[in-house]
């Protein structure tokens, strides 16, 4: 099975970023306004500065250039994971639970008449999670966002 651009890029770059003190929150390869973007969202301690982004870019760019996983033009974007974070992976949900982050969930199917819930995710199982006392099937989550600030 062929890996996607984001997975291949993350796999190649993450060890160098981690050794420089960064945590990779997410890597995406997405099209926006007819431009393909390879997006790295990173953490580094309490505050991720512009100089941190520049340092990370200097680490990422030569690795990606040598790897050459993308045909055609694209934009490399390096940024802080930010104060509002989309939760897409199990690691994201585990981090939200561990840190007690306030989260907002948008559901595919309403639960007790509501398609949006906000609160702290207090537990995470294989197929469900608990937020504000409500057990939700993970597959019913259309979008999950952690709000850190």
DSSP file (Angstrom, degrees, kcal/mol; ACC not computed):
  #  RESIDUE AA STRUCTURE BP1 BP2  ACC     N-H-->O    O-->H-N    N-H-->O    O-->H-N    TCO  KAPPA ALPHA  PHI   PSI    X-CA   Y-CA   Z-CA
    1    1 A X              0   0    0      0, 0.0     2,-0.3     0, 0.0     0, 0.0   0.000 360.0 360.0 360.0 129.3    0.0    0.0    0.0
    2    2 A X        -     0   0    0      1,-0.1     2,-0.1     0, 0.0     0, 0.0  -0.594 360.0-130.5 -78.4 131.7    1.4    3.4   -1.0
    3    3 A X        -     0   0    0     -2,-0.3     2,-0.1     1,-0.1    -1,-0.1  -0.478  24.8-110.3 -79.4 152.7    1.7    5.9    1.8
    4    4 A X     >  -     0   0    0     -2,-0.1     4,-2.5     1,-0.1     5,-0.3  -0.359  29.4-103.6 -80.8 165.9    0.3    9.4    1.3
    5    5 A X  H  > S+     0   0    0      1,-0.2     4,-2.5     2,-0.2     5,-0.2   0.878 119.3  51.2 -56.9 -44.3    2.5   12.5    1.0
    6    6 A X  H  > S+     0   0    0      2,-0.2     4,-2.7     1,-0.2    -1,-0.2   0.924 112.2  46.0 -62.9 -45.0    1.7   13.7    4.6
    7    7 A X  H  > S+     0   0    0      2,-0.2     4,-2.5     1,-0.2    -2,-0.2   0.925 114.6  46.7 -64.1 -45.5    2.6   10.3    6.2
    8    8 A X  H  X S+     0   0    0     -4,-2.5     4,-1.8     2,-0.2    -1,-0.2   0.910 114.6  47.9 -62.8 -43.1    5.8    9.9    4.2
    9    9 A X  H  X S+     0   0    0     -4,-2.5     4,-2.1    -5,-0.3     5,-0.3   0.921 112.6  47.7 -65.5 -44.8    6.9   13.5    4.9
   10   10 A X  H  X S+     0   0    0     -4,-2.7     4,-3.0    -5,-0.2     5,-0.2   0.939 110.6  51.9 -61.2 -47.1    6.1   13.2    8.6
   11   11 A X  H  < S+     0   0    0     -4,-2.5     4,-0.5     1,-0.2    -1,-0.2   0.869 113.8  44.2 -57.5 -39.4    8.0    9.9    8.9
   12   12 A X  H  < S+     0   0    0     -4,-1.8     4,-0.3    -5,-0.2    -1,-0.2   0.853 123.5  33.0 -74.3 -36.1   11.1   11.4    7.2
   13   13 A X  H >X S+     0   0    0     -4,-2.1     4,-1.9    -5,-0.2     3,-0.6   0.781  96.3  80.1 -95.9 -31.2   11.1   14.7    9.1
   14   14 A X  H 3X S+     0   0    0     -4,-3.0     4,-3.0    -5,-0.3     5,-0.3   0.849  88.6  55.0 -55.1 -44.2    9.8   13.9   12.6
   15   15 A X  H 3> S+     0   0    0     -4,-0.5     4,-2.2     1,-0.2    -1,-0.2   0.916 110.9  46.1 -57.4 -41.8   13.1   12.4   14.1
   16   16 A X  H <> S+     0   0    0     -3,-0.6     4,-0.9    -4,-0.3    -1,-0.2   0.888 114.3  48.2 -67.0 -38.7   15.0   15.6   13.2
   17   17 A X  H ><>S+     0   0    0     -4,-1.9     5,-2.5     2,-0.2     3,-0.6   0.922 111.1  49.9 -67.1 -43.9   12.3   17.8   14.6
   18   18 A X  H ><5S+     0   0    0     -4,-3.0     3,-1.8     1,-0.3    -2,-0.2   0.905 107.6  53.7 -62.2 -41.8   12.1   15.8   17.8
   19   19 A X  H 3<5S+     0   0    0     -4,-2.2    -1,-0.3    -5,-0.3    -2,-0.2   0.745 107.0  53.3 -66.9 -20.1   15.8   16.0   18.3
   20   20 A X  T <<5S-     0   0    0     -4,-0.9    -1,-0.3    -3,-0.6    -2,-0.2   0.371 128.3 -98.1 -92.4   3.0   15.6   19.8   18.0
   21   21 A X  T < 5S+     0   0    0     -3,-1.8     2,-0.2     1,-0.3    -3,-0.2   0.588  80.8 128.9  95.7  11.0   12.9   19.9   20.7
   22   22 A X      < -     0   0    0     -5,-2.5     2,-0.4    -6,-0.1    -1,-0.3  -0.658  46.4-147.9 -97.3 155.1    9.8   20.1   18.6
   23   23 A X  E     -A   43   0A   0     20,-2.4    20,-2.5    -2,-0.2     2,-0.8  -0.991  18.3-133.8-116.4 130.3    6.6   17.9   18.8
   24   24 A X  E     +A   42   0A   0     -2,-0.4    18,-0.2    18,-0.2     3,-0.1  -0.753  26.0 176.2 -86.1 113.9    4.8   17.3   15.5
   25   25 A X  E     -     0   0A   0     16,-2.3     2,-0.3    -2,-0.8    17,-0.2   0.912  64.4 -16.1 -81.3 -47.2    1.1   17.9   16.1
   26   26 A X  E     -A   41   0A   0     15,-1.7    15,-3.0     2,-0.0     2,-0.4  -0.994  47.7-159.4-158.0 151.6   -0.1   17.3   12.6
   27   27 A X  E     +A   40   0A   0     -2,-0.3     2,-0.3    13,-0.2    13,-0.2  -0.992  21.7 174.6-134.2 128.3    1.1   17.0    9.0
   28   28 A X  E     -A   39   0A   0     11,-2.2    11,-3.2    -2,-0.4     2,-0.5  -0.969  25.6-155.4-133.6 148.6   -1.3   17.5    6.1
   29   29 A X  E     +A   38   0A   0     -2,-0.3     2,-0.3     9,-0.2     9,-0.2  -0.966  39.5 155.4-120.5 110.8   -1.1   17.7    2.3
   30   30 A X  E     -A   37   0A   0      7,-2.3     7,-3.1    -2,-0.5     2,-0.5  -0.944  42.3-121.0-142.6 155.4   -4.1   19.7    1.1
   31   31 A X  E     +A   36   0A   0     -2,-0.3     2,-0.4     5,-0.2     5,-0.2  -0.841  28.4 175.4-100.5 131.1   -5.3   21.9   -1.7
   32   32 A X  E >  S-A   35   0A   0      3,-2.9     3,-1.3    -2,-0.5    -2,-0.0  -0.968  70.7 -17.6-137.7 119.5   -6.4   25.4   -1.0
   33   33 A X  T 3  S-     0   0    0     -2,-0.4    -1,-0.1     1,-0.3     3,-0.1   0.922 127.6 -50.9  51.5  51.6   -7.4   27.8   -3.7
   34   34 A X  T 3  S+     0   0    0      1,-0.2     2,-0.4    -3,-0.0    -1,-0.3   0.620 118.7 109.1  64.8  15.8   -5.7   25.7   -6.5
   35   35 A X  E <   -A   32   0A   0     -3,-1.3    -3,-2.9     2,-0.0     2,-0.4  -0.987  64.6-136.1-123.1 129.7   -2.4   25.6   -4.5
   36   36 A X  E     -A   31   0A   0     -2,-0.4    39,-2.4    37,-0.4     2,-0.4  -0.697  23.6-164.8 -83.0 133.6   -1.1   22.4   -2.8
   37   37 A X  E     -Ab  30  75A   0     -7,-3.1    -7,-2.3    -2,-0.4     2,-0.7  -0.970  18.9-155.2-123.0 132.9    0.2   22.9    0.7
   38   38 A X  E     -Ab  29  76A   0     37,-2.9    39,-2.9    -2,-0.4     2,-0.5  -0.934  28.7-164.2-102.2 109.2    2.4   20.6    2.8
   39   39 A X  E     -Ab  28  77A   0    -11,-3.2   -11,-2.2    -2,-0.7     2,-0.5  -0.845  16.4-171.6-108.6 124.5    1.5   21.8    6.3
   40   40 A X  E     -Ab  27  78A   0     37,-3.0    39,-2.5    -2,-0.5     2,-0.5  -0.970   5.5-166.3-110.9 120.3    3.5   21.0    9.4
   41   41 A X  E     -Ab  26  79A   0    -15,-3.0   -16,-2.3    -2,-0.5   -15,-1.7  -0.944  20.3-179.1-107.1 123.5    1.8   22.1   12.7
   42   42 A X  E     -Ab  24  80A   0     37,-2.8    39,-2.6    -2,-0.5    40,-0.3  -0.794  23.2-151.9-126.2 160.6    4.3   21.9   15.6
   43   43 A X  E     +A   23   0A   0    -20,-2.5   -20,-2.4    -2,-0.3     2,-0.1  -0.916  11.3 175.2-122.6 153.7    4.7   22.5   19.3
   44   44 A X        -     0   0    0      1,-0.5     3,-0.4    -2,-0.3   -22,-0.1  -0.593  59.8 -60.4-158.0  93.8    7.7   23.5   21.3
   45   45 A X  S    S-     0   0    0      1,-0.2    -1,-0.5   -24,-0.2     3,-0.1  -0.324 101.1 -29.1  67.1-149.3    7.1   24.1   25.0
   46   46 A X  S    S+     0   0    0      1,-0.2     2,-0.4    -3,-0.1    -1,-0.2   0.908 130.6  25.8 -71.3 -45.3    4.7   26.8   26.1
   47   47 A X        -     0   0    0     -3,-0.4     2,-0.7    -4,-0.0    -1,-0.2  -0.979  63.4-150.4-130.0 132.5    5.0   29.2   23.2
   48   48 A X        -     0   0    0     -2,-0.4    32,-0.1    -3,-0.1     2,-0.1  -0.895  26.3-160.8-100.1 114.3    6.0   28.6   19.6
   49   49 A X     >  -     0   0    0     -2,-0.7     4,-1.9    -5,-0.1     5,-0.1  -0.368  32.1-107.1 -92.5 170.7    7.6   31.7   18.2
   50   50 A X  H  > S+     0   0    0      1,-0.2     4,-2.3     2,-0.2     5,-0.2   0.878 122.7  54.1 -62.5 -38.3    8.2   32.9   14.6
   51   51 A X  H  > S+     0   0    0      1,-0.2     4,-2.4     2,-0.2    -1,-0.2   0.848 105.0  54.3 -67.5 -31.4   11.9   32.1   15.1
   52   52 A X  H  > S+     0   0    0      2,-0.2     4,-2.7     1,-0.2    -1,-0.2   0.914 108.5  49.1 -63.5 -42.2   10.9   28.5   16.1
   53   53 A X  H  X S+     0   0    0     -4,-1.9     4,-2.6     2,-0.2    -2,-0.2   0.899 111.2  49.5 -63.3 -40.6    8.9   28.2   12.9
   54   54 A X  H  X S+     0   0    0     -4,-2.3     4,-2.0     2,-0.2    -1,-0.2   0.907 111.3  49.1 -64.8 -41.4   11.9   29.5   10.9
   55   55 A X  H  X S+     0   0    0     -4,-2.4     4,-1.2     2,-0.2    -2,-0.2   0.925 112.7  47.4 -62.8 -45.2   14.2   27.0   12.7
   56   56 A X  H  X S+     0   0    0     -4,-2.7     4,-2.9     1,-0.2     3,-0.4   0.904 109.4  53.7 -63.4 -41.4   11.8   24.1   12.0
   57   57 A X  H  X S+     0   0    0     -4,-2.6     4,-2.8     1,-0.2     5,-0.2   0.900 105.4  54.0 -58.9 -41.2   11.5   25.2    8.3
   58   58 A X  H  X S+     0   0    0     -4,-2.0     4,-0.5     1,-0.2    -1,-0.2   0.778 113.1  44.0 -65.6 -26.5   15.3   25.0    8.0
   59   59 A X  H  X S+     0   0    0     -4,-1.2     4,-0.8    -3,-0.4    -2,-0.2   0.897 118.4  42.5 -79.5 -45.4   15.2   21.5    9.3
   60   60 A X  H  X S+     0   0    0     -4,-2.9     4,-2.6     1,-0.2     3,-0.4   0.927 103.2  63.5 -70.2 -48.4   12.2   20.3    7.2
   61   61 A X  H  X S+     0   0    0     -4,-2.8     4,-2.7     1,-0.2     5,-0.2   0.864 103.3  44.4 -54.3 -50.1   13.0   21.9    3.8
   62   62 A X  H  X S+     0   0    0     -4,-0.5     4,-2.1    -5,-0.2    -1,-0.2   0.867 114.4  50.8 -66.1 -32.2   16.2   20.0    3.0
   63   63 A X  H  X S+     0   0    0     -4,-0.8     4,-2.5    -3,-0.4    -2,-0.2   0.935 113.8  43.6 -67.2 -45.3   14.8   16.7    4.1
   64   64 A X  H  X S+     0   0    0     -4,-2.6     4,-3.1     2,-0.2     5,-0.4   0.898 111.9  54.3 -66.7 -40.2   11.6   17.2    1.9
   65   65 A X  H  < S+     0   0    0     -4,-2.7    -1,-0.2    -5,-0.3    -2,-0.2   0.916 113.2  42.4 -59.4 -43.0   13.7   18.4   -1.0
   66   66 A X  H  < S+     0   0    0     -4,-2.1    -2,-0.2    -5,-0.2    -1,-0.2   0.901 116.3  47.7 -70.6 -40.4   15.9   15.3   -0.9
   67   67 A X  H  < S-     0   0    0     -4,-2.5    -2,-0.2    -5,-0.2    -1,-0.2   0.885  85.3-167.7 -65.7 -40.2   12.9   13.0   -0.3
   68   68 A X     <  +     0   0    0     -4,-3.1    -3,-0.1    -5,-0.2    -4,-0.1   0.922  20.4 162.3  50.6  57.3   11.0   14.7   -3.2
   69   69 A X        +     0   0    0     -5,-0.4     2,-0.5   -64,-0.1    -1,-0.1   0.492  50.1  74.0 -83.4  -1.6    7.6   13.1   -2.4
   70   70 A X        -     0   0    0     -6,-0.2     2,-0.5     2,-0.1     4,-0.1  -0.941  66.7-147.3-123.3 127.6    5.5   15.6   -4.4
   71   71 A X  S    S-     0   0    0     -2,-0.5     2,-0.1     2,-0.1    -2,-0.0  -0.770  70.4  -0.2 -85.8 132.0    5.1   15.9   -8.1
   72   72 A X  S    S-     0   0    0     -2,-0.5     2,-0.1     2,-0.0    -2,-0.1  -0.290 106.7 -24.8  87.7-172.8    4.7   19.5   -9.2
   73   73 A X        +     0   0    0     -2,-0.1   -37,-0.4     2,-0.0     2,-0.3  -0.437  60.9 157.2 -80.8 148.5    4.5   22.8   -7.3
   74   74 A X        -     0   0    0     -2,-0.1     2,-0.5   -39,-0.1   -37,-0.2  -0.964  35.7-118.9-158.3 166.9    3.5   23.1   -3.6
   75   75 A X  E     -b   37   0A   0    -39,-2.4   -37,-2.9    -2,-0.3     2,-0.6  -0.959  19.1-141.0-114.7 130.5    4.0   25.4   -0.7
   76   76 A X  E     -b   38   0A   0     -2,-0.5     2,-0.5   -39,-0.2   -37,-0.2  -0.817  22.0-170.4 -88.9 123.8    5.7   24.3    2.5
   77   77 A X  E     -b   39   0A   0    -39,-2.9   -37,-3.0    -2,-0.6     2,-0.5  -0.972   7.8-176.3-120.9 123.4    3.9   25.8    5.5
   78   78 A X  E     +b   40   0A   0     -2,-0.5     2,-0.3   -39,-0.2   -37,-0.2  -0.979  20.8 148.7-119.6 125.0    5.3   25.5    9.0
   79   79 A X  E     -b   41   0A   0    -39,-2.5   -37,-2.8    -2,-0.5     2,-0.1  -0.934  48.8 -84.2-148.1 169.2    3.3   26.9   11.9
   80   80 A X  E     -b   42   0A   0     -2,-0.3   -37,-0.2   -39,-0.2     3,-0.1  -0.449  38.5-121.8 -68.5 148.8    2.4   26.5   15.6
   81   81 A X        -     0   0    0    -39,-2.6     3,-0.2     1,-0.1    -1,-0.1   0.771  57.9-154.7 -64.7 -23.7   -0.3   24.0   16.4
   82   82 A X        -     0   0    0    -40,-0.3    -1,-0.1     1,-0.2     3,-0.1  -0.065  26.0 -68.1  85.0-179.6   -2.0   27.0   17.9
   83   83 A X  S    S+     0   0    0      1,-0.2    65,-4.0    -3,-0.1    66,-0.8   0.585 122.0  53.2 -90.3 -13.6   -4.6   27.6   20.5
   84   84 A X  E    S-C  147   0B   0     63,-0.2     2,-0.4    -3,-0.2    63,-0.2  -0.980  75.6-177.7-122.8 116.5   -7.4   26.0   18.5
   85   85 A X  E     -C  146   0B   0     61,-2.5    61,-3.3    -2,-0.5     2,-0.3  -0.951  25.1-131.9-124.8 130.5   -6.5   22.5   17.4
   86   86 A X  E     -C  145   0B   0     -2,-0.4     2,-0.7    59,-0.2    59,-0.3  -0.616  21.2-140.5 -74.6 133.0   -8.4   20.0   15.2
   87   87 A X        +     0   0    0     57,-3.0    57,-0.4    -2,-0.3     3,-0.1  -0.869  42.6 145.4 -97.4 112.3   -8.4   16.6   16.8
   88   88 A X        +     0   0    0     -2,-0.7     2,-0.2    55,-0.1    -1,-0.2   0.665  53.8  49.3-117.8 -27.8   -8.0   14.0   14.0
   89   89 A X  S  > S-     0   0    0      1,-0.1     4,-2.0     0, 0.0     5,-0.2  -0.670  83.3-109.4-116.7 166.8   -6.0   11.1   15.5
   90   90 A X  H  > S+     0   0    0     -2,-0.2     4,-3.0     1,-0.2     5,-0.2   0.900 120.3  57.2 -59.4 -40.8   -6.0    8.9   18.6
   91   91 A X  H  > S+     0   0    0      1,-0.2     4,-2.4     2,-0.2    -1,-0.2   0.898 104.7  52.2 -56.3 -41.9   -2.9   10.8   19.7
   92   92 A X  H  > S+     0   0    0      2,-0.2     4,-2.2     1,-0.2    -1,-0.2   0.937 112.0  44.5 -60.9 -47.4   -4.8   14.1   19.5
   93   93 A X  H  X S+     0   0    0     -4,-2.0     4,-2.4     2,-0.2    -2,-0.2   0.916 112.8  51.3 -64.8 -42.9   -7.7   12.7   21.6
   94   94 A X  H  X S+     0   0    0     -4,-3.0     4,-2.8     1,-0.2    -1,-0.2   0.900 110.3  49.8 -60.2 -40.7   -5.3   11.2   24.2
   95   95 A X  H  X S+     0   0    0     -4,-2.4     4,-2.2    -5,-0.2    -1,-0.2   0.895 109.4  51.4 -65.0 -40.6   -3.4   14.5   24.5
   96   96 A X  H  X>S+     0   0    0     -4,-2.2     5,-2.0     2,-0.2     4,-0.8   0.909 113.2  44.7 -62.9 -42.3   -6.7   16.4   25.0
   97   97 A X  H ><5S+     0   0    0     -4,-2.4     3,-0.8     2,-0.2    -2,-0.2   0.946 113.1  50.4 -65.8 -48.5   -7.7   13.9   27.8
   98   98 A X  H 3<5S+     0   0    0     -4,-2.8    -2,-0.2     1,-0.2    -1,-0.2   0.860 117.8  39.2 -58.8 -38.3   -4.2   14.0   29.4
   99   99 A X  H 3<5S-     0   0    0     -4,-2.2    -1,-0.2    -5,-0.2    -2,-0.2   0.479 105.1-124.4 -94.4  -3.4   -4.1   17.8   29.5
  100  100 A X  T <<5 -     0   0    0     -3,-0.8    -3,-0.2    -4,-0.8     2,-0.1   0.858  44.3-179.1  65.2  35.6   -7.8   18.4   30.4
  101  101 A X      < -     0   0    0     -5,-2.0    20,-0.7    -6,-0.2     2,-0.3  -0.409  32.2-114.9 -72.6 142.6   -8.4   20.6   27.3
  102  102 A X  E     -ED 120 147B   0     45,-0.6    45,-3.2    18,-0.2     2,-0.3  -0.603  43.5-169.7 -68.3 131.6  -11.8   22.2   26.7
  103  103 A X  E     -ED 119 146B   0     16,-3.3    16,-2.4    -2,-0.3     2,-0.5  -0.930  21.5-149.6-131.1 152.8  -13.1   20.6   23.4
  104  104 A X  E     -ED 118 145B   0     41,-3.0    41,-2.5    -2,-0.3     2,-0.4  -0.989  15.8-164.5-121.1 126.9  -15.9   21.2   21.0
  105  105 A X  E     -ED 117 144B   0     12,-3.2    12,-2.3    -2,-0.5     2,-0.5  -0.931   8.0-161.7-113.6 134.3  -17.5   18.3   19.2
  106  106 A X  E     -ED 116 143B   0     37,-2.9    36,-2.6    -2,-0.4    37,-1.8  -0.968  21.2-151.0-110.5 129.0  -19.7   18.6   16.1
  107  107 A X  E     - D   0 141B   0      8,-3.3    34,-0.2    -2,-0.5     3,-0.1  -0.677  23.0-143.8-105.2 151.9  -21.7   15.4   15.5
  108  108 A X  E    S+     0   0B   0     32,-2.7     2,-0.4    -2,-0.3    -1,-0.1   0.910  97.2  33.2 -71.3 -45.1  -23.1   13.7   12.4
  109  109 A X  E    S-     0   0B   0     31,-0.4    -1,-0.2    -3,-0.1     5,-0.1  -0.933  96.3-108.7-116.4 137.4  -26.2   12.6   14.4
  110  110 A X  E     -     0   0B   0     -2,-0.4     2,-0.5    -3,-0.1     5,-0.2  -0.240  21.1-149.5 -63.3 147.6  -27.7   14.5   17.2
  111  111 A X  E >  S-E  114   0B   0      3,-3.1     3,-1.8     1,-0.1     5,-0.1  -0.982  82.6 -17.3-118.9 116.5  -27.4   13.3   20.8
  112  112 A X  T 3  S-     0   0    0     -2,-0.5    -1,-0.1     1,-0.3     3,-0.1   0.882 132.0 -50.9  51.8  41.0  -30.4   14.3   22.9
  113  113 A X  T 3  S+     0   0    0      1,-0.2     2,-0.4     2,-0.0    -1,-0.3   0.396 118.6 108.3  83.5  -2.5  -31.3   16.9   20.3
  114  114 A X  E <   -E  111   0B   0     -3,-1.8    -3,-3.1     1,-0.1    -1,-0.2  -0.901  42.3-176.8-114.0 136.3  -27.9   18.5   20.1
  115  115 A X  E    S+     0   0B   0     -2,-0.4    -8,-3.3    -5,-0.2     2,-0.4   0.378  76.1  57.1-104.7   0.7  -25.3   18.2   17.3
  116  116 A X  E     -E  106   0B   0    -10,-0.2     2,-0.4    -5,-0.1   -10,-0.2  -0.998  60.5-179.8-133.5 137.5  -22.7   20.2   19.2
  117  117 A X  E     -E  105   0B   0    -12,-2.3   -12,-3.2    -2,-0.4     2,-0.4  -0.981   6.1-166.0-132.7 146.3  -21.1   19.5   22.6
  118  118 A X  E     +E  104   0B   0     -2,-0.4     2,-0.3   -14,-0.2   -14,-0.2  -0.999  38.4  81.4-134.2 136.0  -18.5   21.4   24.5
  119  119 A X  E    S-E  103   0B   0    -16,-2.4   -16,-3.3    -2,-0.4     2,-0.5  -0.980  76.5 -48.9 164.8-166.8  -16.6   20.3   27.6
  120  120 A X  E     -E  102   0B   0     -2,-0.3    12,-1.1   -18,-0.2     2,-0.7  -0.831  47.1-126.1 -98.3 132.0  -13.6   18.3   28.7
  121  121 A X  E     -F  131   0C   0    -20,-0.7    10,-0.3    -2,-0.5   -21,-0.2  -0.686  29.2-178.0 -76.3 116.4  -13.1   14.8   27.4
  122  122 A X  E     +     0   0C   0      8,-2.4     2,-0.3    -2,-0.7    -1,-0.2   0.699  60.8  14.2 -95.4 -21.2  -12.8   12.7   30.5
  123  123 A X  E     -F  130   0C   0      7,-1.0     7,-2.3     2,-0.0     2,-0.4  -0.996  56.7-157.1-153.9 154.4  -12.2    9.3   29.1
  124  124 A X  E     +F  129   0C   0     -2,-0.3     5,-0.2     5,-0.2     2,-0.1  -0.980  15.2 176.9-135.9 119.0  -11.3    7.7   25.8
  125  125 A X        -     0   0    0      3,-3.4    -2,-0.0    -2,-0.4     5,-0.0  -0.339  49.3 -86.7-104.7-168.7  -12.1    4.1   24.8
  126  126 A X  S    S+     0   0    0      1,-0.1     3,-0.1    -2,-0.1    -1,-0.0   0.895 122.7   7.4 -67.7 -40.4  -11.6    2.2   21.6
  127  127 A X  S    S+     0   0    0     11,-0.1    11,-2.7     1,-0.0    12,-0.5   0.476 128.1  43.4-122.5  -7.2  -14.8    3.3   20.0
  128  128 A X  E     - G   0 137C   0      9,-0.3    -3,-3.4    10,-0.1     2,-0.3  -0.892  53.3-163.3-136.6 164.9  -16.3    5.9   22.4
  129  129 A X  E     -FG 124 136C   0      7,-2.1     7,-3.2    -2,-0.3     2,-0.5  -0.948  19.2-128.6-140.7 163.9  -15.3    8.9   24.5
  130  130 A X  E     +FG 123 135C   0     -7,-2.3    -8,-2.4    -2,-0.3    -7,-1.0  -0.971  27.6 169.9-119.4 125.9  -17.0   10.8   27.3
  131  131 A X  E >  S-FG 121 134C   0      3,-2.4     3,-2.5    -2,-0.5   -10,-0.2  -0.998  72.9 -10.6-134.7 129.4  -17.5   14.5   27.2
  132  132 A X  T 3  S-     0   0    0    -12,-1.1     3,-0.1    -2,-0.4    -1,-0.1   0.854 129.8 -54.9  50.7  39.6  -19.6   16.5   29.7
  133  133 A X  T 3  S+     0   0    0      1,-0.2     2,-0.5     0, 0.0    -1,-0.3   0.456 114.1 118.8  77.6   0.4  -21.0   13.2   31.0
  134  134 A X  E <   -G  131   0C   0     -3,-2.5    -3,-2.4   -23,-0.0     2,-0.6  -0.872  58.6-141.1-104.4 128.2  -22.1   12.1   27.5
  135  135 A X  E     -G  130   0C   0     -2,-0.5     2,-0.4    -5,-0.2    -5,-0.2  -0.769  25.5-171.6 -86.5 125.7  -20.8    9.0   25.9
  136  136 A X  E     -G  129   0C   0     -7,-3.2    -7,-2.1    -2,-0.6     2,-0.4  -0.940  25.7-123.2-120.8 136.4  -20.2    9.6   22.2
  137  137 A X  E >   -G  128   0C   0     -2,-0.4     3,-1.9    -9,-0.2    -9,-0.3  -0.662  21.4-137.2 -73.3 130.3  -19.3    7.1   19.5
  138  138 A X  G >  S+     0   0    0    -11,-2.7     3,-1.8    -2,-0.4    -1,-0.2   0.856 103.6  60.6 -59.1 -35.6  -16.1    8.4   17.9
  139  139 A X  G 3  S+     0   0    0    -12,-0.5    -1,-0.3     1,-0.3   -11,-0.1   0.644  97.1  61.6 -68.8 -11.7  -17.4    7.5   14.4
  140  140 A X  G <  S+     0   0    0     -3,-1.9   -32,-2.7   -32,-0.1     2,-0.7   0.436  80.3 102.8 -89.3  -0.7  -20.3   10.0   15.1
  141  141 A X  E <   + D   0 107B   0     -3,-1.8   -34,-0.3   -34,-0.2     3,-0.2  -0.749  43.8 179.1 -89.5 115.0  -17.9   12.9   15.5
  142  142 A X  E    S-     0   0B   0    -36,-2.6     2,-0.3    -2,-0.7   -35,-0.2   0.876  75.3  -2.8 -78.0 -40.4  -17.8   15.1   12.3
  143  143 A X  E     - D   0 106B   0    -37,-1.8   -37,-2.9     2,-0.0     2,-0.4  -0.966  61.3-165.8-154.7 136.0  -15.3   17.5   13.8
  144  144 A X  E     - D   0 105B   0    -57,-0.4   -57,-3.0    -2,-0.3     2,-0.4  -0.989  10.8-177.2-125.3 133.8  -13.5   17.8   17.1
  145  145 A X  E     -CD  86 104B   0    -41,-2.5   -41,-3.0    -2,-0.4     2,-0.4  -0.996  17.5-146.4-133.7 132.7  -11.6   20.9   18.2
  146  146 A X  E     -CD  85 103B   0    -61,-3.3   -61,-2.5    -2,-0.4     2,-0.7  -0.828  11.3-155.1 -94.0 135.7   -9.6   21.6   21.3
  147  147 A X  E     +CD  84 102B   0    -45,-3.2   -45,-0.6    -2,-0.4   -63,-0.2  -0.917  19.7 169.8-114.3 105.3   -9.7   25.2   22.5
  148  148 A X              0   0    0    -65,-4.0   -64,-0.2    -2,-0.7    -1,-0.1   0.699 360.0 360.0 -90.9 -21.3   -6.6   26.0   24.5
  149  149 A X              0   0    0    -66,-0.8    -1,-0.1     0, 0.0   -65,-0.1   0.405 360.0 360.0-140.0 360.0   -6.9   29.7   24.9
